[in-house]
C-alpha cells in the first residue's frame, strides 16, 4: 500500500504521485467524487487503477493518502 501525494495542478486536474516508484500521472476518473465523499477506485490517465476506501468528508488537497492497487 503505497503512500500517494495528491495535489491540484494549475489546470484543475488532480496529480497522483508515488515517491517510491517516482510515478506521476493525472487522475482520469474517481469512482466517488461528491461533496460528501471522495475515493473508491481511482483510474490514472495511463490506465493503471488504485483503490482507497471512500473518505467522508472529502480531503483537501494537497494531501498524502495510502492506496492499494485495484484488481
C-alpha positions as CSV (number, residue, x, y, z in Angstrom):
1,X,0.0,0.0,0.0
2,X,2.0,3.0,-1.2
3,X,1.7,6.5,0.2
4,X,0.4,8.7,-2.5
5,X,0.7,12.5,-2.7
6,X,-2.3,14.1,-4.5
7,X,-2.2,17.8,-5.4
8,X,-4.2,20.1,-7.8
9,X,-2.4,21.2,-10.9
10,X,-2.8,24.7,-12.4
11,X,-5.4,23.4,-14.9
12,X,-7.5,21.9,-12.0
13,X,-6.6,18.3,-12.7
14,X,-5.5,16.1,-9.7
15,X,-1.9,14.8,-9.9
16,X,-1.2,11.4,-8.4
17,X,2.5,10.9,-7.3
18,X,4.1,7.8,-5.8
19,X,7.6,8.7,-4.5
20,X,9.0,5.2,-4.1
21,X,8.2,4.5,-7.8
22,X,8.8,8.1,-9.0
23,X,5.5,7.7,-10.7
24,X,3.5,10.8,-11.5
25,X,0.3,10.9,-13.5
26,X,-3.0,12.7,-13.7
27,X,-6.2,11.2,-12.3
28,X,-8.6,10.5,-15.1
29,X,-11.6,9.2,-13.0
30,X,-12.6,8.8,-9.4
31,X,-15.4,6.4,-8.5
32,X,-16.9,8.6,-5.8
33,X,-16.3,12.4,-6.1
34,X,-19.0,14.4,-4.4
35,X,-19.5,17.0,-1.7
36,X,-20.0,14.2,0.9
37,X,-17.3,11.6,0.0
38,X,-14.2,11.0,-2.2
39,X,-12.5,7.8,-3.1
40,X,-13.1,4.3,-4.3
41,X,-11.4,3.2,-7.5
42,X,-9.1,5.8,-9.0
43,X,-8.0,5.5,-12.6
44,X,-5.0,7.3,-13.9
45,X,-4.5,8.6,-17.5
46,X,-2.0,5.7,-18.1
47,X,-4.8,3.2,-17.4
48,X,-3.5,2.0,-14.0
49,X,-6.0,1.7,-11.2
50,X,-5.7,2.2,-7.4
51,X,-8.2,1.9,-4.6
52,X,-8.9,3.8,-1.4
53,X,-11.9,3.4,0.9
54,X,-14.1,6.4,0.4
55,X,-13.3,9.3,2.7
56,X,-16.1,11.5,4.2
57,X,-15.8,14.4,4.2
58,X,-13.6,14.7,1.1
59,X,-9.9,15.6,1.8
60,X,-8.5,19.0,0.9
61,X,-5.6,18.9,-1.5
62,X,-2.6,18.6,-1.4
63,X,-2.7,15.5,0.8
64,X,-0.9,12.2,1.3
65,X,-3.1,9.0,1.4
66,X,-2.5,5.3,1.4
67,X,-3.8,3.5,-1.7
68,X,-3.7,-0.1,-2.8
69,X,-3.6,-1.5,-6.4
70,X,-7.1,-2.1,-7.7
71,X,-7.8,-5.5,-9.3
